[in-house]
Amino acid sequence: MTQSFEAADASPVLTVEEVRHLAEDGSKPADTLMNVVALIATRFKTDVCSTYLLEPDRSNLVLAATLGLHPRCIGTLRMPLNEGLVGLVAEQVLPVAVDDVRKHSRFKYFKDSGEEEYHSFLGVPLIDRGILQGVLVVQTKDSRIFREDEIRLLVEAANRVAPVVSEARTLDRFIGPAQERLWSLARNIWWSWDHDCISLFRDLNPTRWRQLNQNPISLLGEIPLEEIERRATELVLHSRINYVYRRQQEYLHADRTWGANHAGVLRPRPVAYFSAEFGLHESLPIYSGGLGVLAGDHIKSASDLDIPLIGVGLFYGQGYFLQRLDKTGWQQEEYLQTDVNQLPMQPAIGQNGEPVVVEIKTRSGFIRAKVWQVKVGRCDLLLLDSNVMGNAPEDLELTSRLYGGDGRTRIRQELLLGVGGFRALKAMGISPGVLHLNEGHSGFAVFEAIRNRMQEEGVDFNTAVSTVPREVIFTTHTPVPAGHDRFSSDLIEEHLGDLRDELGISREELIGFGRENRSDHDEQFCMTVLGLKLSRRANAVSSLHGEVSRSMWKNLYPGKSEDAVPIGHITNGVHVPSWLAPQMCRLYDRHLGVGWHNQSGAARTWQDIENVDDGELWETHLSLKSQLLDFVRQRAWEQAKRRAEPDETLYRLSKVLSPDALTIGFARRFATYKRANLVLADMQRLASMVNDPKRPVQFLFAGKAHPHDEPGKAVLQQIARMMRDSDVGDRFVFVEDYDINVGRHLVQGVDVWLNNPRRPLEASGTSGQKVVLNGGLNLSVLDGWWAEAYDGLNGFAIGRGRTHSNLDVHDNRDGEDLYRVLRDELIPLYYHRDRDGLPRGWIKRMKRTIRTLGWRFNADRMVMDYTQKCYIPAAGGTSSEIKSPC
């Protein structure tokens, strides 16, 4: 047997001074690692010592230095974390000692490494500042049982080597500069709204890029390093990589920004933006629909403007759900586990240098969560994940699904989001100056902020509750009663009882913050009521929604008239770079002037769209429309193929839709009040429109119904069955699994965006705003944002903004008006062409919609409004404010 490391030799295998000297002797970290493994092998009396480094994808290890294995394997021997004993060490982040590797279930022999003669194995993780960097391994030819003291000494040696390994991963990575920069780009979501960066990743492998849901980390992780270099050389990508990387660095480190000029007060105490979901990109599936996409656009624009803002949300391991329709058109839900190694996330590190883990005590036990950190341009997003050791079985799955489970699951998620999110910020040394609650889901954060204020300043509850709400902004998003979470008093006491004890208030006092009528003991605790009571600034998300919200919640403010209810509005907007098609972006680059991107929230920026040649704008739109139809045909074919549809059906779907037909899109959540089936009210008139040989119309639908919404599923099924209707089938396509990718294609390519909710139940809506940027026109009920946007010439309106107490009358009236507008206004205008084949009247409306709406319904304008009207005043950063006497 190989000689053991004697107990008498149990002084450190490697001292800090020796590591420093070895680093000084080596010209770079790679040389230092070679010196280190040689010294450890000698001191530990082993035949092999090797270091394996985590690659940037954090799902593979690469051999970085070795004494004993074949040197030619350095930089090329690569293994996933789920393979081999080295991978087991990294997976468990614990030492693994084996006296004979061939008897272990995880043993894997790597050809050409020369390890066939070695039997024993001892591997320990290399951890620097709480983050796994790689694995340190020793091996011997003969079987050897490693003792406890030997394992401890190797762990100590690994701790001393870890900083060198971390530097090697940062500076060398044992890969070339091109790969290093590609990984740097992939690790920041900024890439998702930069067209040059997107095209860079796509060109590496267009087929896999599409198949991998446009995820650059998955793409880079599966391409061998030498293949990346070969592709970069073949396609002459190096200069493009350097250009995009330089632009990213300039973006991240710019100091002459709107935020630097206007929001300096937020720099030391930033905005904490809480939201139950964030829709940043389809490859990070932690969103379900409009609320999440709005939150994603908000944080992106905050980054572009350089507003000091940190997002706080939850990491849903299975996301929302994968939607599949069966042959009857009925929605089926499938949940898939997301591989965190394929996402641009790192463990959040606290002030103590360790990964952040938050803990919340409830009457029934503790809930714990680790915290992930995502880079979103200049901003950070923190995501809490309950899948951690020490949690009860029900809590391990607590954050697995978005909007899943019962009321008990929901309140525990919201406790984690609010209280846990605030504690995560504090653990990282972040003291927010403003709390922005995006809907009521995160309302418990204010209780935690009050507790923290009491502790920090030594004040009682009444003092803290009079000061903390001055720093809270609450945004309500829905006029639909079911959209406001309510919990029983027993659930509230179970989950907030321990926090209530620390606040020093009674059960009835705490529950009273969530009741419209504090003395009504039968009333449930409402999260929206909590948000309104514990904030000094509250807003709806459109002008009309502000009116509706003041009416809904007027009972909270006795003695005030409805108009005096303190709920204002900041109308939603969309993040231009995320939703603007590259072709339209290039057109704007040519005509709107240098730097228009940085001024997209200003009206003057868009004025020159009127000078664009009609033919150029129309051809750009037709190009986008052609791309959309190709995408829809491919998805329809794939859907039918999966359902084992007949060959003739597959062939028909591969040819469905015409680039010459007026194309109307409808995509959103399939709630019944959104009335996706309003256009089906008169099938005879609908068939005459879609089958008109001279002026045909075709419809594209997409959207998900909530898994428990049976009426919504029935509406969806009604739409899906239109694809099988012999009279109109070729003019109707339903695209499954609506997500950001599907939405992006639709808003960029349709001629018309259809939106017909039952007024006034649409709080704002933002999908139609994305269409505006790409030259599409809106056909919408005068609800939400369209009620304040429509001027009679920049799109089309359904109805005159009136409602009816009888829902059947209301729906019939809107249905009739929808058909009238299509028949008398929209279709004739689209098909009226001049001698050049251009629809001049239509193009005039396209230009008007871009010019009048592009700046107003823009996330930059929205975030500037929040900053100037909410964040800065809440942080005490206004230069003047005079209060009028009552």
FIZA-450927 format. One record per residue (C-alpha): residue in one letter; z, y, x. Coordinates in steps of 0.2 Angstrom, whole numbers, padded with zeros to 4 digits, always signed. Each point is the difference from the previous one (the first is absolute). Layout:
aZYX...
***
This chain:
m+0000+0000+0000t-0003+0018+0005q+0015+0008+0008s+0010+0011-0012f+0005+0018+0003e+0018-0003+0006a+0015+0008-0009a+0005+0007+0017d-0016+0009+0000a+0004+0008-0016s-0002+0018+0006p-0014+0009-0009v-0017-0008+0003l-0007+0018+0001t+0009+0016+0002v-0005+0017-0006e-0002+0006+0018e-0012-0014+0004v-0011+0003-0015r-0001+0019+0005h-0004-0005+0018l-0013-0013-0006a-0008+0014-0011e-0001+0012+0015d-0008-0013+0011g-0013-0004-0014s-0014+0012-0003k+0000-0003-0018p+0010-0009-0013a-0011-0016+0001d+0004-0001+0019t+0019+0002-0004l-0001-0014-0013m-0008-0012+0013n+0014+0005+0012v+0013-0003-0013v-0006-0017-0006a-0001-0006+0019l+0018+0006+0003i+0007-0008-0016a-0008-0017+0003t+0008+0000+0018r+0017+0005-0006f+0000-0012-0016k-0007-0014+0011t-0015-0004-0012d-0018-0004+0003v-0007+0012-0012c+0005+0018-0006s-0012+0009-0012t+0000+0016-0011y-0010+0001-0016l-0002+0017-0008l-0003+0003-0018e-0017+0007-0003p-0002+0016-0011d-0003-0010-0015r+0018-0007+0002s-0006-0017-0006n-0007-0007+0017l+0007-0002+0017v-0009+0001+0016l+0005-0007+0017a+0003+0016+0011a+0008-0007+0016t+0004-0018+0007l+0006-0010+0015g-0005-0018-0003l-0014+0001-0013h-0018+0003+0005p-0002+0018+0004r-0017+0001-0008c+0009-0002-0017i+0008+0017+0002g-0007+0012-0014t-0010-0015-0008l+0013-0013-0005r+0004+0006-0018m+0010-0007-0014p+0005+0004-0018l+0018+0002-0003n+0000-0016-0011e-0006-0011+0014g+0009-0008+0014l+0017+0002+0007v-0003+0017+0007g-0005+0006-0017l+0016-0008-0008v+0010+0011+0012a-0009+0016-0006e+0001-0006-0019q+0019-0003+0001v+0004+0013+0012l+0012-0012+0008p+0001-0011+0015v-0008-0017+0000a+0005-0014+0012v-0009-0017+0000d+0003-0013+0013d-0017-0009-0004v-0013+0010-0008r-0010-0015-0006k+0013-0005-0012h+0001+0017-0009s-0010+0003-0016r-0006+0017+0006f-0007-0006+0017k-0018+0005+0003y-0010-0004+0015f-0011+0014+0006k-0014-0006+0010d-0004+0007+0017s+0017+0007+0002g+0006-0013+0011e+0016-0003-0010e-0003-0019-0002e+0012-0005+0014y+0015+0011-0007h+0013-0008-0012s+0015+0012-0002f-0002+0017-0009l+0012+0015-0002g-0007+0015-0008v+0010+0016-0005p-0007+0016-0009l-0003+0016+0009i+0007+0014-0010d+0000+0018+0004r+0009+0013-0011g+0001-0012-0014i-0018-0005+0000l-0008-0017+0005q-0011+0003+0015g-0004-0018+0006v+0007-0016+0006l+0007-0005+0017v-0002-0019+0004v+0006-0012+0014q-0006-0018+0001t+0003-0015+0011k-0010-0016+0005d+0015-0011-0004s+0010-0001-0016r+0015+0012+0001i+0013+0005-0012f+0003+0018+0001r+0019+0004-0002e+0008+0015-0010d+0003+0010+0016e-0018-0002+0006i-0007+0006-0017r+0012+0015+0001l-0005+0005+0017l-0018-0001-0004v+0003+0010-0016e+0008+0013+0012a-0015+0000+0012a-0011+0002-0015n+0009+0015-0006r-0002+0008+0017v-0018-0004+0001a-0004+0006-0018p-0003+0018+0004v-0013-0005+0013v-0008-0011-0013s+0000+0015-0012e-0008+0011+0012a-0013-0013+0004r-0004-0002-0018t-0002+0019-0002l-0009+0004+0016d-0009-0015+0005r-0001-0012-0015f-0010-0011+0012i-0015+0006-0010g-0013+0014+0003p+0001+0018-0005a-0012-0003-0015q+0011-0013-0007e+0016+0010+0003r-0008+0015-0009l-0006-0010-0015w+0017-0007-0002s+0008+0017+0001l-0012+0006-0014a+0003-0016-0011r+0019+0003+0001n-0001+0017-0009i-0006+0001-0018w-0009+0016+0005w-0015-0011+0004s-0002-0004-0019w-0005+0018-0004d-0011+0003+0016h-0018-0005-0003d-0004-0002+0018c+0015-0011+0003i-0005-0011-0015s-0018-0002+0006l+0007-0005+0018f+0010-0015-0007r-0014-0005-0012d-0013-0001+0014l+0010-0012+0010n-0003-0013-0014p-0007+0006-0016t+0002-0016-0009r+0018-0004+0005w+0005+0018-0003r-0005-0002-0019q+0008-0017-0001l+0016+0006+0008n+0002+0013-0013q-0004+0014+0013n+0015-0004+0010p-0002+0005+0018i+0016-0009+0006s-0007-0016-0007l-0017+0003+0007l+0006+0004+0018g+0013-0014-0001e-0013-0014-0003i-0013+0006+0013p+0003-0006+0017l+0003+0014+0013e-0015-0004+0010e-0011+0000-0016i+0006+0017-0005e-0005+0007+0017r-0017-0009-0002r-0003+0007-0017a+0005+0017+0006t-0012-0001+0015e-0015-0007-0011l+0002+0014-0013v+0004+0014+0012l+0016+0003-0009h+0011+0006+0015s-0005+0018-0002r+0003-0001-0019i+0017-0008+0003n+0005+0014+0012y-0006+0013-0011v+0010-0006-0015y+0015-0003+0010r+0000+0017+0007r-0002+0008-0017q+0015-0011-0006q+0011+0007+0014e-0006+0018-0003y+0005-0003-0018l+0017-0007+0003h+0005+0013+0013a-0008+0016-0008d+0013+0014-0002r-0011+0014-0008t+0001-0008-0018w+0004+0007-0017g+0017-0009+0000a+0004+0008+0017n-0003+0017-0008h+0007-0002-0017a+0013-0015+0000g+0010+0002+0017v+0016+0000-0010l-0003-0019-0004r-0002-0005+0018p+0018-0003+0004r+0004-0007-0017p-0016-0008-0008v-0005-0004-0017a+0005-0018-0005y-0014-0005-0013f+0006-0015-0010s-0012-0011-0010a+0000-0018-0006e-0018-0002+0006f-0012+0007+0013g-0019-0003-0002l-0006+0004+0018h-0014-0013+0002e-0005-0016-0008s+0006-0010+0016l+0018+0006-0003p+0003-0007-0018i+0016+0009-0005y-0007+0009-0015s-0006-0004-0018g-0009+0015-0006g+0000+0019-0002l+0018+0004+0004g-0001-0009+0017v-0018+0007+0004l+0007+0017-0004a+0015-0003+0012g-0012-0006+0013d-0011+0016-0002h+0016+0011+0001i+0006-0007+0016k-0018+0001+0008s-0002+0018-0005a+0018+0004+0007s-0006-0007+0016d-0016+0010+0000l+0009+0016-0004d+0014-0005+0013i+0014+0000-0013p+0016-0008+0007l+0001-0014-0013i+0006-0018+0001g-0005-0012-0014v+0013-0013-0006g-0006-0015-0010l+0002-0019-0001f-0010-0014+0009y-0007-0012-0013g-0004-0016+0009q-0011-0006-0014g-0006+0017-0006y-0005+0002-0018f-0012-0015-0004l-0017-0007+0003q-0010+0001-0016r-0012-0014-0006l-0008-0002-0017d-0003-0017-0007k-0016-0005-0009t+0007+0008-0016g+0003+0016+0008w+0019-0001+0000q+0010+0007+0015q+0008-0012+0012e+0013+0006+0013e+0002-0007+0017y+0012+0005+0013l-0003-0001+0018q+0012+0002+0015t-0005+0014+0012d+0001-0003+0018v+0010+0014+0008n-0008-0003+0016q-0016+0005-0007l+0006+0017-0005p+0003+0016+0010m+0019-0001-0001q+0014+0000+0013p+0018-0002-0003a+0009+0016-0002i+0012+0004+0014g+0017+0008-0003q+0010+0012+0010n+0009-0015+0008g-0017-0006+0007e+0001-0015-0012p-0012-0004-0015v+0007+0008-0015v+0008-0011-0013v+0008+0008-0016e+0013-0008-0010i+0006+0005-0018k+0015-0007-0008t+0000-0004-0018r+0013-0008-0012s-0009-0017+0002g-0003+0001+0019f-0010+0008+0014i-0019+0004+0000r-0007+0002+0017a-0017+0006+0006k-0010+0002+0016v-0010+0016+0002w-0019+0001+0005q-0008+0015+0007v-0018+0005-0003k-0009+0014+0009v-0010+0010-0013g-0008+0013+0011r+0013+0012+0005c+0012-0006-0013d+0011-0016-0001l+0002-0012-0014l+0016-0011-0001l-0001-0016-0010l+0015-0010-0005d-0001-0019+0000s+0013-0011-0007n-0006-0016+0008v+0014-0001+0013m+0013-0012+0005g+0017+0002-0009n-0008+0004-0017a+0003-0010-0016p-0015-0011-0005e-0004+0012-0014d+0000+0015+0012l-0011-0009+0013e-0014+0002-0013l+0006+0017-0006t-0014+0010+0007s-0013-0014+0000r-0010+0007-0015l-0004+0017-0007y+0006+0002-0018g+0005-0018-0002g+0015-0008-0007d+0012+0006-0013g+0012+0015-0002r+0012-0007+0012t-0013-0002+0014r-0006+0018-0004i+0017+0008+0002r+0003-0009+0016q-0017+0006+0007e+0004+0017-0005l+0017+0000+0007l-0008-0006+0016l-0013+0013+0000g+0012+0015-0004v+0016-0004+0008g-0007-0012+0014g-0014+0012+0003f+0012+0015+0003r+0011-0011+0011a-0015-0005+0010l-0004+0018+0004k+0018+0003+0006a+0000-0015+0011m-0016+0007+0009g+0009+0017+0002i-0010+0009-0013s+0009+0012-0011p-0013+0005-0014g+0001+0018-0006v-0010-0004-0016l+0000-0016-0011h-0016-0002-0010l+0002-0013-0013n-0018-0006-0005e+0005-0007-0018g+0017-0006-0005h+0000-0016+0010s+0009+0008+0015g+0013+0010-0010f+0015-0009+0008a-0004+0008+0016v+0008+0016-0006f+0017-0009-0003e-0001-0006+0018a-0004+0018+0006i+0015+0006-0010r+0011-0013+0008n-0007+0004+0017r+0004+0019-0003m+0018-0004-0005q+0002-0010+0015e-0008+0012+0012e+0008+0016-0007g+0017-0007-0006v-0004+0007-0018d+0003-0008-0017f-0013-0007-0012n-0001+0016-0011t-0003+0011+0016a-0014-0012+0006v-0008-0002-0017s-0002+0018-0001t-0009+0002+0017v-0010-0016+0003p-0012+0002-0015r-0006+0017+0007e-0009-0010+0013v-0007-0013-0012i-0018+0001-0008f-0004-0012-0014t-0017-0004-0006t-0003-0009-0016h-0017-0009-0003t+0000-0007-0017p+0001+0006-0018v+0001-0018-0006p+0017-0006-0005a-0002-0017+0008g-0003+0008+0017h+0018+0006+0001d+0012-0013+0007r+0016-0003-0010f+0015-0011+0005s+0015-0006-0009s+0017+0007+0004d+0005-0017+0007l-0014-0001+0012i+0004+0017+0006e+0018-0004+0003e-0004-0016+0009h-0012+0008+0012l+0007+0018+0002g+0019-0004-0003d+0004-0001+0018l-0009+0016+0004r+0008+0008-0015d+0017-0004+0007e-0005+0010+0016l-0005+0014-0011g+0016+0000-0008i-0006+0001-0018s+0002-0010-0016r-0012-0013-0007e-0004+0012-0015e-0003+0015+0012l-0013-0010+0010i-0009-0007-0015g+0000+0017-0008f-0012+0006+0013g-0013-0012-0007r+0003+0004-0018e-0008+0014-0011n+0016-0001-0010r+0015-0003+0011s+0011-0005-0015d-0012-0013-0007h+0007-0016+0007d-0015-0010-0007e-0013+0010+0010q-0007-0009+0015f+0000+0008+0018c-0017+0008+0003m-0006+0004+0017t-0011+0015-0005v+0015+0008-0008l+0010-0003+0016g-0015+0008+0010l+0000+0015-0012k+0019+0002+0001l+0002-0001+0018s-0014+0011+0006r-0003+0019-0001r-0019-0001+0001a-0009-0012-0012n-0019+0000-0003a-0013-0009-0010v-0017-0004+0007s-0011+0010-0010s+0001+0016-0012l-0001-0011-0016h+0012-0013+0007g+0012+0015+0003e+0000+0004-0018v+0002-0018-0005s+0014-0002+0012r+0010+0015-0006s-0002-0006-0018m+0006-0018+0005w+0015+0006+0009k+0006+0016-0009n+0016-0009-0006l+0006+0000+0018y+0001+0019-0001p+0009+0005-0016g-0001+0018-0004k-0017+0002+0009s-0017+0002-0009e-0013-0013+0004d-0009+0013+0010a+0015+0004+0010v+0003-0019+0005p+0000+0001+0019i-0014-0013+0003g-0015+0008+0008h-0016-0008+0006i-0010-0002+0016t-0017-0009-0004n-0004-0015+0010g-0014+0000+0013v-0009-0012+0011h-0001-0002+0018v-0018+0005+0004p-0004-0010+0016s+0007-0016-0008w-0012+0001-0015l-0015+0009+0006a-0015-0010+0005p-0007+0001+0018q-0017+0006-0007m+0008+0014-0010c+0011+0005+0015r-0015+0002+0011l-0008+0010-0014y+0015+0011-0001d+0000+0001+0019r-0017+0008+0000h+0003+0012-0014l+0018+0005-0001g+0003+0006+0017v+0010-0006+0015g+0018-0004-0004w-0003-0002-0018h+0011-0016+0000n+0015+0011+0005q-0003+0012-0014s-0004-0012-0014g+0014+0007-0011a-0007+0018+0000a-0013+0005-0013r-0011+0009+0012t-0003-0015+0010w-0011-0008-0014q-0011+0015-0005d-0015-0004+0011i-0003-0017-0009e-0011+0011-0012n-0012+0002+0015v-0003-0018+0003d-0017-0006-0004d-0001-0009-0017g-0010-0014+0008e+0012-0003+0014l+0015-0001-0011w-0009-0012-0012e-0006-0011+0013t+0017-0001+0008h+0007-0005-0017l-0013-0013-0003s+0004-0008+0017l+0018-0002-0005k-0005-0006-0017s-0011-0014+0008q+0015-0005+0011l+0011-0001-0015l-0012-0011-0010d-0002-0012+0015f+0019-0001+0002v+0002-0004-0019r-0014-0013+0000q+0008-0009+0015r+0017+0000-0008a-0007-0006-0017w-0009-0014+0008e+0016-0005+0010q+0010+0000-0016a-0012-0011-0009k-0002-0011+0015r+0019-0003+0000r+0000-0004-0018a-0014-0013+0003e-0012+0009-0012p-0017-0007-0002d-0014+0004+0013e-0010+0010-0013t+0016+0011-0002l+0002+0003+0018y-0018+0005+0002r+0001+0012-0015l+0016+0008+0008s-0009+0002+0017k-0013+0011-0009v+0010+0008-0013l+0001+0020-0002s-0014+0012+0004p+0000+0015+0012d-0010+0009-0013a+0013-0001-0014l+0013+0012-0004t+0016-0008+0007i+0017+0003-0008g+0016-0006+0009f+0017-0003-0007a+0014-0007+0011r+0019+0002-0003r+0015-0010-0006f-0004-0009-0016a+0014+0007-0011t-0005+0001-0018y+0002+0019-0001k-0014+0002+0013r-0012-0008-0013a-0012-0008+0011n-0008-0008-0015l-0003+0017-0009v-0019-0001+0005l-0001-0017-0009a+0005+0008-0017d-0018-0001-0006m-0010-0014+0008q-0016+0004-0009r-0001+0018+0007l+0006-0007+0017a-0014-0013+0001s-0013+0013-0005m+0006+0011+0015v+0001-0013+0013n-0016-0008-0005d-0011+0016-0001p-0015-0004+0011k-0002+0018+0004r+0018+0006+0002p+0011-0015+0003v+0019+0001+0003q+0010-0013+0010f+0019-0001+0001l+0012-0006+0015f+0018-0004-0004a+0014-0005+0011g+0019+0000-0002k+0016-0011-0002a+0011-0003-0015h+0019-0002+0004p+0004-0018+0001h+0011+0002-0016d-0011+0011-0010e-0009-0012-0012p-0009+0014-0010g-0006+0007+0016k-0007-0017+0005a-0008-0002-0016v-0010+0017+0002l-0005-0005+0017q-0006-0017-0006q-0010+0009-0013i-0009+0011+0013a-0003-0015+0012r-0008-0010-0014m-0013+0013-0001m-0008-0007+0015r-0004-0016-0010d-0007+0010-0015s-0018-0004-0002d-0004+0018-0007v+0009+0010+0014g+0005-0012+0013d-0012+0006+0014r+0007+0018-0002f+0019-0004+0001v+0009-0007+0016f+0019-0002+0002v+0005+0000+0018e+0016-0010+0003d+0015+0004+0010y-0001+0019-0001d+0008+0008+0016i-0004+0015+0012n-0015-0008+0006v-0008-0003-0017g+0005+0017-0005r-0007+0008+0015h-0017-0008-0004l+0000+0005-0018v+0005+0018+0002q-0013+0003+0014g-0014-0008-0009v+0001+0003-0019d-0010+0013-0010v+0014+0003-0012w+0018-0004-0001l+0007-0005-0017n+0018+0004-0005n+0006-0002-0018p+0018-0002-0001r+0009+0005-0016r+0005+0018+0002p+0013+0005+0006l+0006-0016+0009e-0010+0003+0016a+0012+0009+0011s-0013+0005+0013g-0013-0013+0005t-0008+0002+0017s-0014-0012+0001g-0012+0012-0008q+0005+0013+0013k-0007-0012+0013v-0016-0001-0009v-0001+0019+0001l+0000+0000+0019n-0015-0012+0000g-0011+0009-0013g+0004-0010-0015l+0003+0007-0017n+0015-0003-0011l-0001-0005-0019s+0018+0001-0005v+0012+0004-0014l+0008+0017+0003d+0016-0008+0006g+0009+0001+0017w-0009+0009+0014w-0016+0001-0010a+0008+0011-0013e+0002+0014+0013a-0016-0004+0010y-0014+0000-0013d-0009+0016-0002g-0015-0006-0011l-0012-0001+0014n+0008-0011+0013g+0000-0016-0009f+0002-0007-0018a+0014+0000-0012i+0005-0012-0014g+0007+0009-0015r+0008+0017+0000g+0017-0004+0006r+0007-0004-0017t+0011-0015-0005h+0004-0008-0017s+0016-0008-0006n-0009-0015-0006l-0006-0010+0015d-0015-0008-0009v-0006+0018-0005h+0003+0006+0018d-0010-0015+0008n-0014+0001-0013r-0002+0018+0003d-0001-0002+0019g-0012-0015-0001e-0012+0010-0011d+0001+0015+0012l-0003-0012+0015y-0016-0006-0008r-0006+0017-0005v+0003+0007+0018l-0010-0015+0007r-0014+0002-0012d-0002+0019-0001e+0006+0007+0016l+0002-0012+0015i-0014-0013-0001p-0014+0014-0004l+0006+0011+0014y+0000-0015+0013y-0017-0005-0005h-0008+0017-0001r-0011+0001+0016d-0012+0013+0008r-0016-0004+0008d+0009-0005+0016g+0010-0013-0010l+0016+0010+0002p+0013+0002-0014r+0002+0019+0004g+0013+0003-0014w+0010-0015+0005i+0000+0005+0018k+0006+0018-0005r+0015-0008-0008m+0003-0011+0015k+0001+0016+0011r+0011+0009-0012t+0012-0014-0001i+0001-0001+0019r+0002+0019+0001t+0013+0003-0013l+0010-0016+0001g-0001-0006+0018w+0013+0012+0006r+0012+0000-0015f+0002-0018-0002n+0003-0004+0018a+0015-0007+0008d+0001+0013+0013r+0002+0013-0014m+0012-0011-0008v+0011-0002+0015m-0001+0018+0004d+0007+0004-0017y+0014-0012+0002t+0004+0007+0017q+0000+0019-0005k+0007-0002-0018c+0012-0015+0003y+0004-0006+0018i+0002+0017+0009p+0012+0007-0014a+0009-0016-0001a+0003+0001+0019g+0006+0018-0001g-0016+0006+0009t-0006+0014-0011s+0000+0018+0007s+0004+0008-0016e+0006-0004-0018i+0007+0012-0013k+0009-0008-0015s-0002+0010-0016p+0016+0003-0011c+0001-0012-0015
***
